[in-house]
Amino acid sequence: MKRKSFKASVISIFILCLVVMGAAYAQQKKVGGGDIKYEAKGSDLGPVTFSHENHVTQQKAKCTDCHTKIFKMKKGEAKMTQAAFAEGKFCGTCHDGKKAFSAAAKADCGRCHKK
C-alpha cells in the first residue's frame, strides 16, 4: 500500500512541476504588457501594434523610460496624433530621427502601421 501511495505522490509532484513550468513559460513570453494595438482613426494607414518585447528586449528600454513620463498607465488616455509625434510627444519622444527612426517622417509610416 505504501508503494502505491509513494508512486502517486511522485506522479503528483511531477504533474505539479509541469504545470508550474508551463505557467512560468507562458508568463515569460509576455514581456512588459505584451503587444498593444492602436487603431489609426481617420487614417488609411492601418493599425499600429506596439511590441513591448521589441522595445524592452531588443532596444533595451526600461519600463520607466516610458511609464509614466510619456505614457500613462490608463488604457485609452493617450490621444496620439501625427502632429504630437512631430512635437516630440508620445512615440515621437524617442522616434525623432536621432535616437530612433522618425515617427513624423512619411517614408517611415510603414515601419509601424500595418494594413
Residue pairs with C-beta under 8 A, 6 or more apart in sequence:
30 52
31 52
31 53
31 56
31 57
32 52
32 53
32 55
32 56
32 63
33 52
34 52
34 53
35 49
35 50
35 51
35 52
35 53
36 49
36 50
36 52
37 47
37 48
37 49
37 50
38 47
38 48
38 49
38 50
38 80
39 47
40 46
40 47
40 48
40 113
43 113
45 109
45 113
45 115
46 113
46 114
46 115
47 113
47 114
48 112
48 113
48 114
49 114
55 61
55 66
56 62
56 63
59 100
61 94
65 94
66 93
67 73
70 89
70 90
70 93
71 78
71 90
72 78
78 90
80 89
80 90
80 91
82 104
84 90
84 92
85 91
85 92
85 95
85 103
85 104
86 92
86 104
88 96
90 103
91 103
91 112
92 103
92 104
94 100
95 101
95 102
95 103
95 104
96 102
96 103
96 104
97 104
97 105
101 108
101 111
102 108
103 112
